[in-house]
């Protein structure tokens, strides 16, 4: 019996819908994973909208006293990208080789461990 892939949530943009379709086409997800997938797709679309605003307006805006300052969308897109990385890590989709994609925290922990071992080896020499 073939199960039909879950339909994308309404309101997704092109990037979010494409990510949804590719993901549900490749993986069988549980209900909580589908919720994470929906939020991931929405976040991707929000990043695209913010990037379009920055492309249109530039990275600077005029402040209240006429001074140049960073466009508010710059900080927002940065925050959305961080959220996207966390959502993708929480979704824990396997990489092409079957391993799960490493989270920023696991990469940082691995780097710290290598540094500790390097220091230990340097001190013993």
N, C-alpha and C positions, 0 to 999 in steps of 0.2 A: 504494500500500500504506500502510495506517495503522498506525503503531506505537503500542503501548499505553504509556500514561504509567507511569513507574516507581511502584511502590507505596511508600507511606510506611514508614519503619522502624518496627518494633514498639516499643510503649511511649510513643509520642508522645501528649502531651495535646491538648486541643482547639485551643489556639492554634497549637502546632507543626504539628499535622496540617492545619489550615486553611491555614497558610502554605505547607506542602509542596504541598498539592493545587493551590492557586492558582498557585504558581510552576511546577510541572511541567505544569500545564494551559496556561500561557502561553508557556513557553520550552522549547527542546530543550537539555538540559544534557549535558555530557560527564561521564564517571565521576568525575573530581576535583571538578567542580562539584556533583555529587550528594552527595559527601562533605561539602563545605562547607555545602550546603543542609541536610543532616541535622544537622550540628552547630549551625547557626543555629536550626533548629526546636527542638532540645533546649534550647538556651540560652533561647529564648523561654519554653518551659515552665518552666524553672528560675526565671526571673524572676517568672513568675506565682506559683509556689509560695512564693518568698521574699516577694513582695508580700502574699500571703495571711497569712503568719506575722506580718509587720509590722502588717497590718490587725487581726489577732487580738490581738497582744501590745502594740501601740503602738511608738513609736520609741525609747522608753527601756526600760532593764532595770535591775535592782538589781545593783550591783557587789558584790565580795567583802566589803567593809566596810559595806555597806548604802547606799552612795552611788548616786545615779542616774547612769547612763551610757548611751551610745548602744547600742541593741539591736544585737547582732552581725549580724543580718540586714540592717541598713541598709548597712553597708560591703559586704556580699556582693552585695546587689542593685545597688549602685553599680558594683562590679567587673564584674558580669554585663552591665550595660548598656553599659559600655565594650567588653567583649568582643563583644557583639552588634553594636555599631557597626562594629567592625573586621571581623567576619565578613560583615556586609552589604557593606562596602566591598570585601572580597576577592571576594565573589560577583559583584560588579560587574553587577548586573541593570540593564538599561536603564530609564530613566524613561519616562513616557508619550510624551514628545516624541522618544524614540530616543536621547537622550544618556545617558551613564552617570551614576549618582548620585555627586556629589562627595564625596570622603573628607575627614575632618577635617584631614588633613595638607595636602591640596590647597587647602582653604579658607583654612588658615592661611598657606600660601605666597602665595596670591593677595592676602590682606590685607597681608602684608609687602611685596609688590611695589608695591601701591597706596601704602603709606606711604612707601616709598623714592622713588617718582615724585613724590609730593606734596611731600616735602622738597626734592627737586631743583628742582621748579617754583617753590617758595617762595624758594629761595636764588637763583634766576636772576632773579627779579622785582625 
